[in-house]
């Protein structure tokens, strides 16, 4: 691996059918051990129930307020600075319960690819 700076561009943000907007900050076959995406969920929206196969995901809450459900547990409120660790194959979804966008980093190890995503709805 080489030292590099990966620059993001807000214009590259896209809508993901899960119910949120995604900006890939770092996701490359050249760095297969991890990916980082910025996720943005509009007020009042709940993402689709889903799970990731073979990948541990971490949500790092950057702004807003939400409720996260993991593996059928009771929804837990999350705020700025919270980190949610989601083991592989655990059903998950998050709801924006605030009035502003809920923004968080989704850090996956190993990196996220479409093949590992499983919609459970």
N, C-alpha and C positions, 0 to 999 in steps of 0.2 A: 504494500500500500504506500502511496505517495502523499505527501502533505498537499492539501488543496483547500481552497475556499469555494464553497458552493453558494452561489448567490441566488436568492429567490426573486420572483417577479410576481406581484399580486395579480397581474393579468393572466397568469397561468392557473389561477384557482378555477376549479370545475365543480359542477354539481354531481354528487355521487348518489345513486339511486337509494342508498341506505337512508337518505333524508338529511344530508349535510353537505357542506361545501368543503372541498379538500384542496390544499396547496401542498404539493410534495416539496419538502425542504431538502431532503436527502434520501434518495432511493435509487440505487444503482447496482447492477451486477458487479461492479468494481468494488463495492463495499457490501458483500452479502450478509454480513453479521448483524446489520441494523438498518432500519429506515426511520425517518422522522417526517411526519406530516403535520400541518396545522389544520385542525378541523374547526368548522364554524357551524353552529346550529342556531337557527332563527328562534325567536321567542315563541314559546308554546308548542314547539315541535319535539316529537319523540322519534329517535332514530329507530330503524327496523331492528328487531331481535336478530342477532347474528352471532357467529363464533368464528374463530380463526384456528385452522388446523396446523399444529406444529409450531405455533408462534406465541410468544408471551407479549402482551401489549400493555403499555403503561399510558394512562392519561395524565397529563400535567395541566391542571386548570390555570389558564392565563387571565381570563376575564369572564364575568358573568357568574351565574349561579345555576346549578343543575341538580338533578337526582339521577343517580346511576343504579342500575340493577345488574348484578353479576351472579350467574349460576342459580337463579331463582331466589336469591336472598331478598330480604326487604329492601326497598329503595333507600339509598343513603344520600343525604344532601352533600354536595361538593361545592367548594368555594375556591377562590384564588389561592394558589399555593398548594392545594391538595394534590396528591398523587394516588391514582387508583391502579393497582397491579392486577392484571387479568390473566390468569393462567391459560395455557392452550386449551382449546375446545370448550371453554366456559361460555355459555350463552350470555350475551350482554346487550344493553341498550342504555341510552342516556336521554334525559328530557331536559330541555331548557325551561326552567320554572321562573325565570326572570323576565324583565322587559327589554333587555338588550341582548345582543348576540352572546351566546356561550362559546368561548374560544378556548381550545386546548390543544396541546401537542399530543399526538399519538405516536409513541415510540415503540417500534416492534423489533423483537429479536427472535430468530433472524429476520431479515427484511420482509416487508409486506409485498406480496404479489397477488394478482387477482385469483390465482388458482387455490389459494389457501382460505379465501373468503367463502363462508357458507351462510346464506340467507335462511333463517329459521321460521319465516312467516309464510 
